[in-house]
Each structure stands twice: as structure tokens, then as C-alpha cells.
Amino acid sequence: MPDAFAGTVRETVELAISRGVTVATAESLTAGLVAARLADVPGASATLRGGVVSYHNEVKEHVLGVSGALLAERGSVDAEVARQMAAGALRACGADLAVSTTGVAGPEPHDGKSVGTVFIGIADGLGTRAFTHHFVGGREQIREAALRGAIGHLLDALREFPGKEPAGNKS
């Protein structure tokens, strides 16, 4: 992990811990990379509740609660799917904030979407939102860019999230 990105991951975990915010992930194209990078930071267990690798649509639907009709109509590479994935991770892991990734890493287009199309979802108690990205490169580069994008959006969401008292500091 490059130093600048490692610093961003560390900042994300430390901010979540200092604000008492728990985090969860729902990952398709990144297949657990986001949760793994967060867990690389010592003390991450104070914030990271868990994650769901939902590479297959059945897992998106049955574990995360993504609408089967939505998946049938639009496919898995979709902004609303990203939002529903994040909301599902929030529920499944009992977290305060969740991030999701879905997209096309290649080598071929998928669900009518071009290689490099990535949607990152964020969910919290107030709602969900999704961000659209178009990354370039090969499969590894796109997955790495999606990882970086997810951590970046998670950090931004943490900065906006109303803080709570960390669990260890309650009297």
C-alpha cells in the first residue's frame, strides 16, 4: 500500500474511532479489499463491524436486501444497486455508516456498462447516496481505483457524520 494512501486509510479509521462511528462494507468488484485495508490499521476493530462480499447477485438480493426486480431490470452495475448494497450492509452489520462498491473491472463490459464504470454507495441513518466513477486501466488498476474511491468517499462521509462518544469513553 503506497504511503499516501496508507495515510488516508489510517486517517479514516482514526476519525471513525475518535467520533465513535462504526463502519461496514458491501463489496462486489472489490471483493473485500475495502474491509481488508481498513482492518490493516491497528485498532480498526473499534470501528469496523464487518463486511459482505456480494460478488453474485443472489448474495446482493438475499443477504443485502437489494431488490431482485432492480437487479433484473438494471443489472448489478447501477447507482441504486450501490445505494441498496450500502443500506444492506448498514443493517446486516449494525453499523452507523456503510460503503459499497459495484462495477466493471473487465476485461469485458457487464450489464451493458463499459469497463471502468464503478458505483460507490454510502449509507447512514439519514439515507443513502451513490457516486459514479469511470476509471481507466486493466482489471487490477480499476479495482485499486475503486478501493481508493471507496475509502475517499467513506472519509468524506465520516467528516460529515454527526459524531458520537466513542464506546470506550462512556462514563
C-alpha positions, 0 to 999 in steps of 0.5 A, spaced: 500 500 500 503 506 497 504 511 503 499 516 501 494 512 501 496 508 507 495 515 510 488 516 508 486 509 510 489 510 517 486 517 517 479 514 516 479 509 521 482 514 526 476 519 525 471 513 525 474 511 532 475 518 535 467 520 533 465 513 535 462 511 528 462 504 526 463 502 519 461 496 514 462 494 507 458 491 501 463 489 496 462 486 489 468 488 484 472 489 490 471 483 493 473 485 500 479 489 499 475 495 502 474 491 509 481 488 508 485 495 508 481 498 513 482 492 518 490 493 516 490 499 521 491 497 528 485 498 532 480 498 526 476 493 530 473 499 534 470 501 528 469 496 523 463 491 524 464 487 518 463 486 511 459 482 505 462 480 499 456 480 494 460 478 488 453 474 485 447 477 485 443 472 489 448 474 495 446 482 493 438 480 493 438 475 499 443 477 504 443 485 502 436 486 501 437 489 494 431 488 490 431 482 485 426 486 480 432 492 480 437 487 479 433 484 473 431 490 470 438 494 471 443 489 472 448 489 478 452 495 475 447 501 477 447 507 482 441 504 486 444 497 486 450 501 490 445 505 494 441 498 496 448 494 497 450 500 502 443 500 506 444 492 506 450 492 509 448 498 514 443 493 517 446 486 516 452 489 520 449 494 525 453 499 523 452 507 523 455 508 516 456 503 510 460 503 503 459 499 497 462 498 491 459 495 484 462 495 477 466 493 471 473 491 472 473 487 465 476 485 461 469 485 458 463 490 459 457 487 464 450 489 464 451 493 458 456 498 462 463 499 459 469 497 463 471 502 468 464 504 470 464 503 478 458 505 483 460 507 490 454 507 495 454 510 502 449 509 507 447 512 514 441 513 518 439 519 514 439 515 507 443 513 502 447 516 496 451 513 490 457 516 486 459 514 479 466 513 477 469 511 470 476 509 471 481 507 466 486 501 466 486 493 466 482 489 471 487 490 477 488 498 476 480 499 476 479 495 482 485 499 486 481 505 483 475 503 486 478 501 493 481 508 493 474 511 491 471 507 496 475 509 502 475 517 499 468 517 499 467 513 506 472 519 509 468 524 506 462 521 509 465 520 516 467 528 516 460 529 515 457 524 520 454 527 526 459 524 531 458 520 537 462 518 544 466 513 542 464 506 546 470 506 550 469 513 553 462 512 556 462 514 563 
